Amino acid sequence: METPFPPFEPQGEPRRIGTKIRDIPLRLLLPNLITVLAICAGLSGIRLAFENRFEIAVIMVLFAAFLDGIDGRVARMLKASSKFGAQMDSLADIVNFGAAPALVLYAFLLDRAGAIGWIAALLFAIACGLRLARFNVQLEDPERAVWKGDYFTGVPAPAGAAIVMLPIYLGFLGVEASPLFAYVASAYTVVIALLLVSSLPVYSGKSAGTRIRGDIVMPLILVVVFYVLLLSSYTWQTMAASAVAYLLFLPFSIKLYANRLQRENREADVAKTEVG
Protein backbone atom coordinates (compact mmCIF):
# COMPACT_ATOMS: atom_id res chain seq x y z
CA MET A 1 0.00 0.00 0.00
CA GLU A 2 1.35 3.38 -1.01
CA THR A 3 1.79 5.99 1.73
CA PRO A 4 1.94 9.78 1.38
CA PHE A 5 5.50 9.76 2.73
CA PRO A 6 8.62 8.52 0.97
CA PRO A 7 10.46 5.61 2.62
CA PHE A 8 13.28 6.42 5.00
CA GLU A 9 16.60 5.74 3.27
CA PRO A 10 19.37 6.16 5.89
CA GLN A 11 22.15 5.48 3.38
CA GLY A 12 20.62 7.53 0.58
CA GLU A 13 19.95 4.46 -1.54
CA PRO A 14 17.62 5.00 -4.51
CA ARG A 15 14.16 3.53 -4.08
CA ARG A 16 13.22 0.79 -6.48
CA ILE A 17 9.82 1.17 -8.06
CA GLY A 18 7.38 -1.60 -7.15
CA THR A 19 9.21 -2.78 -4.03
CA LYS A 20 7.79 -2.68 -0.54
CA ILE A 21 8.94 -0.14 1.98
CA ARG A 22 11.33 -2.14 4.06
CA ASP A 23 11.28 -2.05 7.86
CA ILE A 24 13.90 0.14 9.50
CA PRO A 25 15.61 -1.19 12.67
CA LEU A 26 14.87 0.98 15.69
CA ARG A 27 18.59 1.29 16.43
CA LEU A 28 18.99 3.28 13.20
CA LEU A 29 16.47 5.84 14.42
CA LEU A 30 17.83 6.39 17.94
CA PRO A 31 20.86 8.54 16.97
CA ASN A 32 18.64 10.65 14.70
CA LEU A 33 16.12 11.13 17.52
CA ILE A 34 18.93 12.32 19.80
CA THR A 35 20.01 14.78 17.09
CA VAL A 36 16.47 16.12 16.73
CA LEU A 37 16.16 16.49 20.50
CA ALA A 38 19.43 18.42 20.50
CA ILE A 39 18.05 20.83 17.90
CA CYS A 40 14.90 21.26 19.98
CA ALA A 41 16.99 22.02 23.08
CA GLY A 42 19.12 24.56 21.22
CA LEU A 43 16.13 26.36 19.73
CA SER A 44 14.34 26.28 23.09
CA GLY A 45 17.40 27.93 24.63
CA ILE A 46 17.07 30.77 22.12
CA ARG A 47 13.39 31.23 22.98
CA LEU A 48 14.09 31.20 26.73
CA ALA A 49 16.81 33.81 26.27
CA PHE A 50 14.42 36.21 24.58
CA GLU A 51 12.01 35.61 27.45
CA ASN A 52 14.78 36.73 29.85
CA ARG A 53 15.03 33.27 31.43
CA PHE A 54 18.76 33.21 30.91
CA GLU A 55 19.96 30.56 33.34
CA ILE A 56 17.59 27.94 31.93
CA ALA A 57 18.47 29.14 28.42
CA VAL A 58 22.19 28.55 28.97
CA ILE A 59 21.49 25.14 30.52
CA MET A 60 19.43 24.21 27.46
CA VAL A 61 22.20 25.30 25.10
CA LEU A 62 24.77 23.29 27.07
CA PHE A 63 22.38 20.31 27.12
CA ALA A 64 21.97 20.63 23.35
CA ALA A 65 25.74 20.61 22.95
CA PHE A 66 25.93 17.50 25.14
CA LEU A 67 23.29 15.66 23.10
CA ASP A 68 24.92 16.77 19.88
CA GLY A 69 28.22 15.41 21.14
CA ILE A 70 26.92 11.92 22.00
CA ASP A 71 24.69 11.17 19.01
CA GLY A 72 27.64 10.15 16.86
CA ARG A 73 29.06 7.96 19.61
CA VAL A 74 25.67 6.31 20.12
CA ALA A 75 25.48 5.66 16.38
CA ARG A 76 28.90 4.00 16.40
CA MET A 77 28.09 1.93 19.50
CA LEU A 78 24.84 0.69 17.97
CA LYS A 79 26.44 0.32 14.50
CA ALA A 80 23.76 2.70 13.27
CA SER A 81 25.87 5.24 11.39
CA SER A 82 24.26 6.45 8.18
CA LYS A 83 24.60 9.16 5.54
CA PHE A 84 21.26 10.58 6.64
CA GLY A 85 22.46 10.80 10.25
CA ALA A 86 25.70 12.49 9.21
CA GLN A 87 23.80 15.16 7.30
CA MET A 88 21.38 15.66 10.21
CA ASP A 89 24.28 15.99 12.62
CA SER A 90 25.97 18.65 10.49
CA LEU A 91 22.77 20.69 10.33
CA ALA A 92 22.27 20.34 14.09
CA ASP A 93 25.84 21.47 14.79
CA ILE A 94 25.35 24.88 13.19
CA VAL A 95 22.22 25.42 15.31
CA ASN A 96 23.56 24.14 18.63
CA PHE A 97 27.17 25.31 18.42
CA GLY A 98 26.74 28.43 16.32
CA ALA A 99 23.33 30.10 16.31
CA ALA A 100 22.13 29.15 19.81
CA PRO A 101 25.11 30.38 21.89
CA ALA A 102 25.49 33.48 19.72
CA LEU A 103 21.84 34.53 20.09
CA VAL A 104 21.70 33.73 23.81
CA LEU A 105 24.85 35.77 24.36
CA TYR A 106 23.44 38.62 22.29
CA ALA A 107 20.15 38.64 24.20
CA PHE A 108 21.95 38.56 27.55
CA LEU A 109 24.69 41.10 26.96
CA LEU A 110 25.89 41.92 23.45
CA ASP A 111 22.76 43.93 22.58
CA ARG A 112 24.05 46.60 24.97
CA ALA A 113 26.91 47.15 22.52
CA GLY A 114 24.47 47.94 19.70
CA ALA A 115 25.49 47.02 16.16
CA ILE A 116 28.96 45.98 17.32
CA GLY A 117 27.44 43.31 19.55
CA TRP A 118 25.28 41.99 16.74
CA ILE A 119 28.25 41.88 14.35
CA ALA A 120 30.23 39.92 16.94
CA ALA A 121 27.39 37.42 17.38
CA LEU A 122 27.04 36.99 13.61
CA LEU A 123 30.78 36.52 13.15
CA PHE A 124 30.79 33.76 15.74
CA ALA A 125 27.85 31.94 14.15
CA ILE A 126 29.41 32.20 10.67
CA ALA A 127 32.82 31.11 11.97
CA CYS A 128 31.20 28.06 13.53
CA GLY A 129 29.65 27.14 10.17
CA LEU A 130 32.99 27.54 8.41
CA ARG A 131 34.71 25.49 11.10
CA LEU A 132 32.22 22.64 10.72
CA ALA A 133 32.49 22.67 6.91
CA ARG A 134 36.28 22.49 7.13
CA PHE A 135 36.06 19.62 9.60
CA ASN A 136 33.80 17.63 7.25
CA VAL A 137 36.22 18.19 4.36
CA GLN A 138 39.22 17.09 6.44
CA LEU A 139 37.48 13.82 7.28
CA GLU A 140 37.59 12.95 3.57
CA ASP A 141 41.29 13.84 3.13
CA PRO A 142 43.17 10.55 2.53
CA GLU A 143 46.59 12.23 2.56
CA ARG A 144 46.32 13.60 6.09
CA ALA A 145 48.80 11.95 8.46
CA VAL A 146 47.19 9.53 10.91
CA TRP A 147 48.77 11.13 13.96
CA LYS A 148 47.26 14.49 13.03
CA GLY A 149 43.88 12.96 13.81
CA ASP A 150 44.81 13.50 17.46
CA TYR A 151 44.53 17.25 16.89
CA PHE A 152 41.71 19.50 15.78
CA THR A 153 42.46 22.31 13.36
CA GLY A 154 41.21 25.29 15.32
CA VAL A 155 39.08 25.18 18.45
CA PRO A 156 36.33 22.55 17.97
CA ALA A 157 32.77 23.83 17.68
CA PRO A 158 31.43 22.24 20.93
CA ALA A 159 34.26 23.80 22.95
CA GLY A 160 33.76 27.12 21.16
CA ALA A 161 30.07 27.12 22.10
CA ALA A 162 30.90 26.53 25.76
CA ILE A 163 33.73 29.05 26.10
CA VAL A 164 32.08 31.86 24.10
CA MET A 165 29.43 32.05 26.84
CA LEU A 166 32.05 32.92 29.47
CA PRO A 167 30.66 36.51 29.73
CA ILE A 168 27.27 35.00 30.61
CA TYR A 169 28.81 32.86 33.36
CA LEU A 170 30.52 35.96 34.75
CA GLY A 171 27.23 37.86 34.55
CA PHE A 172 25.54 35.15 36.61
CA LEU A 173 28.34 35.54 39.18
CA GLY A 174 27.61 39.23 39.65
CA VAL A 175 29.55 41.09 36.95
CA GLU A 176 27.40 44.05 35.95
CA ALA A 177 26.03 43.90 32.40
CA SER A 178 27.27 47.39 31.59
CA PRO A 179 27.95 48.80 28.10
CA LEU A 180 31.70 48.54 28.80
CA PHE A 181 31.35 44.86 29.67
CA ALA A 182 29.28 44.40 26.49
CA TYR A 183 32.04 45.89 24.33
CA VAL A 184 34.66 43.71 26.03
CA ALA A 185 32.43 40.66 25.54
CA SER A 186 31.99 41.57 21.86
CA ALA A 187 35.76 41.63 21.37
CA TYR A 188 36.05 38.33 23.25
CA THR A 189 33.38 36.80 20.99
CA VAL A 190 35.31 37.85 17.88
CA VAL A 191 38.50 36.32 19.32
CA ILE A 192 36.72 32.99 19.90
CA ALA A 193 35.34 33.16 16.34
CA LEU A 194 38.90 33.59 15.04
CA LEU A 195 40.08 30.64 17.12
CA LEU A 196 37.38 28.48 15.52
CA VAL A 197 38.59 29.15 11.97
CA SER A 198 42.30 29.34 12.82
CA SER A 199 44.90 26.68 12.05
CA LEU A 200 45.66 26.33 15.76
CA PRO A 201 46.34 22.66 16.60
CA VAL A 202 44.13 21.67 19.52
CA TYR A 203 44.76 18.31 21.18
CA SER A 204 41.65 16.12 20.97
CA GLY A 205 42.61 13.35 23.37
CA LYS A 206 41.73 10.64 20.82
CA SER A 207 45.14 9.00 21.22
CA ALA A 208 44.27 8.22 24.82
CA GLY A 209 42.14 5.40 23.44
CA THR A 210 39.20 3.67 25.08
CA ARG A 211 41.20 1.69 27.64
CA ILE A 212 42.92 3.02 30.75
CA ARG A 213 45.40 1.54 33.21
CA GLY A 214 43.83 -0.33 36.08
CA ASP A 215 45.74 1.64 38.73
CA ILE A 216 44.14 4.96 37.73
CA VAL A 217 40.52 3.79 37.45
CA MET A 218 39.61 4.74 41.02
CA PRO A 219 41.29 8.18 40.94
CA LEU A 220 39.66 8.90 37.57
CA ILE A 221 36.22 8.03 38.92
CA LEU A 222 36.80 10.30 41.92
CA VAL A 223 37.91 13.18 39.68
CA VAL A 224 34.84 12.83 37.45
CA VAL A 225 32.50 12.64 40.45
CA PHE A 226 34.22 15.64 42.04
CA TYR A 227 33.79 17.69 38.86
CA VAL A 228 30.11 16.72 38.56
CA LEU A 229 29.54 17.68 42.21
CA LEU A 230 31.23 21.04 41.63
CA LEU A 231 29.11 21.54 38.53
CA SER A 232 25.90 20.79 40.42
CA SER A 233 26.79 22.88 43.50
CA TYR A 234 28.75 25.76 41.95
CA THR A 235 27.49 25.63 38.38
CA TRP A 236 28.56 28.99 37.00
CA GLN A 237 31.81 29.18 38.96
CA THR A 238 32.74 25.75 37.59
CA MET A 239 31.75 26.66 34.03
CA ALA A 240 33.72 29.91 34.18
CA ALA A 241 36.77 28.13 35.58
CA SER A 242 36.46 25.40 32.93
CA ALA A 243 36.30 27.98 30.11
CA VAL A 244 39.38 29.80 31.43
CA ALA A 245 41.24 26.50 31.93
CA TYR A 246 40.50 25.50 28.33
CA LEU A 247 41.86 28.79 27.01
CA LEU A 248 45.00 28.38 29.13
CA PHE A 249 45.42 24.86 27.74
CA LEU A 250 45.69 26.05 24.12
CA PRO A 251 49.38 27.18 24.30
CA PHE A 252 50.32 23.77 25.74
CA SER A 253 48.46 22.11 22.87
CA ILE A 254 50.53 24.11 20.38
CA LYS A 255 53.71 22.99 22.14
CA LEU A 256 52.62 19.33 22.07
CA TYR A 257 51.89 19.57 18.35
CA ALA A 258 55.24 21.24 17.60
CA ASN A 259 57.11 18.53 19.52
CA ARG A 260 55.21 15.77 17.74
CA LEU A 261 55.78 17.36 14.32
CA GLN A 262 59.49 17.71 15.04
CA ARG A 263 59.71 14.07 16.10
CA GLU A 264 57.82 12.85 13.02
CA ASN A 265 60.06 14.89 10.71
CA ARG A 266 63.16 13.54 12.43
CA GLU A 267 61.95 9.95 12.06
CA ALA A 268 61.13 10.59 8.38
CA ASP A 269 64.65 11.92 7.79
CA VAL A 270 66.16 8.85 9.47
CA ALA A 271 64.00 6.55 7.34
CA LYS A 272 65.11 8.34 4.16
CA THR A 273 68.76 8.04 5.20
CA GLU A 274 68.42 4.31 5.85
CA VAL A 275 66.71 3.76 2.50
CA GLY A 276 69.38 5.80 0.70
URCOR-V415352 format. One record per residue. N is the residue number from 1. RES is the residue in one letter. PHI is phi in whole degrees, 0 to 359 (* if undefined). D_FIRST is the distance of its C-alpha to the first C-alpha in whole Angstrom. Layout:
BEGIN
{{N	RES	PHI	D_FIRST} {N	RES	PHI	D_FIRST}}
END
This chain:
BEGIN
{{1	M	*	0} {2	E	287	4} {3	T	245	6} {4	P	287	10} {5	F	246	12} {6	P	289	12} {7	P	294	12} {8	F	284	16} {9	E	242	18} {10	P	298	21} {11	Q	258	23} {12	G	71	22} {13	E	286	20} {14	P	293	19} {15	R	282	15} {16	R	267	15} {17	I	295	13} {18	G	89	10} {19	T	265	10} {20	K	284	8} {21	I	289	9} {22	R	285	12} {23	D	285	14} {24	I	256	17} {25	P	300	20} {26	L	300	22} {27	R	297	25} {28	L	287	23} {29	L	273	23} {30	L	302	26} {31	P	300	28} {32	N	292	26} {33	L	295	26} {34	I	297	30} {35	T	297	30} {36	V	295	28} {37	L	297	31} {38	A	296	34} {39	I	298	33} {40	C	299	33} {41	A	295	36} {42	G	297	38} {43	L	293	37} {44	S	295	38} {45	G	298	41} {46	I	297	42} {47	R	299	41} {48	L	298	43} {49	A	296	46} {50	F	283	46} {51	E	261	47} {52	N	64	50} {53	R	255	48} {54	F	288	49} {55	E	297	49} {56	I	294	46} {57	A	299	45} {58	V	295	46} {59	I	299	45} {60	M	294	41} {61	V	295	42} {62	L	294	43} {63	F	294	41} {64	A	298	38} {65	A	297	40} {66	F	296	40} {67	L	298	36} {68	D	294	36} {69	G	279	38} {70	I	259	37} {71	D	297	33} {72	G	294	34} {73	R	293	36} {74	V	298	33} {75	A	298	31} {76	R	290	33} {77	M	297	34} {78	L	272	31} {79	K	55	30} {80	A	241	27} {81	S	293	29} {82	S	208	26} {83	K	296	27} {84	F	299	25} {85	G	296	27} {86	A	296	30} {87	Q	293	29} {88	M	299	28} {89	D	295	32} {90	S	296	34} {91	L	293	32} {92	A	292	33} {93	D	300	37} {94	I	293	38} {95	V	285	37} {96	N	281	39} {97	F	259	41} {98	G	249	42} {99	A	293	41} {100	A	298	42} {101	P	297	45} {102	A	295	46} {103	L	287	46} {104	V	295	47} {105	L	296	50} {106	Y	295	50} {107	A	294	50} {108	F	282	52} {109	L	218	55} {110	L	295	55} {111	D	296	54} {112	R	286	58} {113	A	263	59} {114	G	66	57} {115	A	298	56} {116	I	297	57} {117	G	296	55} {118	W	292	52} {119	I	298	53} {120	A	298	53} {121	A	297	50} {122	L	297	48} {123	L	300	50} {124	F	295	48} {125	A	299	45} {126	I	293	45} {127	A	299	47} {128	C	297	44} {129	G	298	41} {130	L	296	44} {131	R	299	44} {132	L	293	41} {133	A	297	40} {134	R	296	43} {135	F	298	42} {136	N	296	39} {137	V	292	41} {138	Q	295	43} {139	L	297	41} {140	E	264	40} {141	D	274	44} {142	P	285	45} {143	E	269	48} {144	R	287	49} {145	A	300	51} {146	V	299	49} {147	W	294	52} {148	K	289	51} {149	G	294	48} {150	D	281	50} {151	Y	231	51} {152	F	277	49} {153	T	266	50} {154	G	86	51} {155	V	296	50} {156	P	295	46} {157	A	301	44} {158	P	300	44} {159	A	294	48} {160	G	300	48} {161	A	296	46} {162	A	285	48} {163	I	278	52} {164	V	291	51} {165	M	272	51} {166	L	307	55} {167	P	302	56} {168	I	291	54} {169	Y	302	55} {170	L	294	59} {171	G	297	58} {172	F	295	57} {173	L	272	60} {174	G	115	62} {175	V	291	63} {176	E	293	63} {177	A	279	60} {178	S	272	63} {179	P	303	63} {180	L	298	65} {181	F	298	62} {182	A	295	59} {183	Y	294	61} {184	V	296	62} {185	A	295	58} {186	S	296	57} {187	A	297	59} {188	Y	298	58} {189	T	297	54} {190	V	295	55} {191	V	299	56} {192	I	296	53} {193	A	300	51} {194	L	294	54} {195	L	295	53} {196	L	297	49} {197	V	263	50} {198	S	284	53} {199	S	263	54} {200	L	299	55} {201	P	282	54} {202	V	244	53} {203	Y	298	53} {204	S	262	49} {205	G	82	50} {206	K	294	48} {207	S	291	51} {208	A	294	51} {209	G	77	49} {210	T	253	47} {211	R	239	50} {212	I	233	53} {213	R	295	56} {214	G	298	57} {215	D	282	60} {216	I	246	58} {217	V	298	55} {218	M	297	57} {219	P	301	59} {220	L	296	55} {221	I	299	54} {222	L	296	57} {223	V	296	56} {224	V	296	53} {225	V	297	53} {226	F	299	56} {227	Y	294	54} {228	V	296	52} {229	L	294	54} {230	L	299	56} {231	L	295	53} {232	S	280	52} {233	S	265	56} {234	Y	230	57} {235	T	304	54} {236	W	281	55} {237	Q	296	58} {238	T	293	56} {239	M	295	54} {240	A	296	57} {241	A	296	58} {242	S	295	55} {243	A	296	55} {244	V	294	59} {245	A	298	59} {246	Y	295	56} {247	L	296	58} {248	L	291	61} {249	F	286	59} {250	L	302	58} {251	P	300	61} {252	F	293	61} {253	S	296	58} {254	I	299	60} {255	K	295	62} {256	L	300	60} {257	Y	295	58} {258	A	298	62} {259	N	295	63} {260	R	293	60} {261	L	297	60} {262	Q	296	64} {263	R	293	63} {264	E	296	61} {265	N	295	63} {266	R	294	66} {267	E	294	64} {268	A	294	63} {269	D	294	66} {270	V	296	67} {271	A	297	65} {272	K	296	66} {273	T	294	69} {274	E	293	69} {275	V	293	67} {276	G	292	70}}
END
